[in-house]
Amino acid sequence: MTVHAPKLLTPEEFASLIEVAVTAPNPRIPAPHLAKLLTLGYVTLTAKGPVVTGDGLIRITESE
């Protein structure tokens, strides 16, 4: 079971998550943001670059 913790991201990190969703596979986000998004499972790295995972999409929609 996935536990969603909306408070784990700063507004800037959340903006980076959206940036990955919108501009994948070539988002321009700070490396620390990418590392945190990867650690939380919101983003995964593919051969084409970072993409938002299902959990990342859920995190985005929970904030609307």
N, C-alpha and C positions, 0 to 999 in steps of 0.2 A: 504494500500500500504506500502510495506517495503522500508525504506530508507537505502541504504548501504553507510557506511562511512568508507572507507578503512583506513583512517588516525587514526582511534580510537584505533588501536592496535599497540603496540610496536613490533619490530621484535621478541622479546622474547615471547610475548603473542601470536603472530601469529604462532610461532613455537609450542607453547603449543596447539593451535587449531589443527594443523596438527598432533600433538602427539595423541590427543584424537581421531582423524579420523583414525589413523593408528593402535592404540593399544587398542581401546575401547573393553571391558568395564573396563580395568585396566590401564589407563594412569598414568604416574608418572609426574605430573606437579605441580607447586607451587599453594597453596591454593588461593592466591590473583588472579592468572591468571584464575583459574577455576571460581572464583566468578565474575570476569569481563566478561568472556565468557558467563556465565549464564545470567548476567544482560543484555548483548547485544543481547541475543537470539541466539547466535551461537552454544550453547551447551544446552542440557537439561539433567536432571537426570532421569534415569529410575530405575526400580527394579534391573537391572543388572549393573548399574553404568552410568557414563556420556557418552552421544553419541552426535555426531554433528547433528545439525538440517539442514533443507534445506537451511536456510539462511547462516548457517556456511559453507555449501558446496559451495554456491554461492560466499561467501567471499573468499574461497580458490581459486576457479577458476578465480575470477576477478584479482588475483595477478599473474597469470601465464603469 
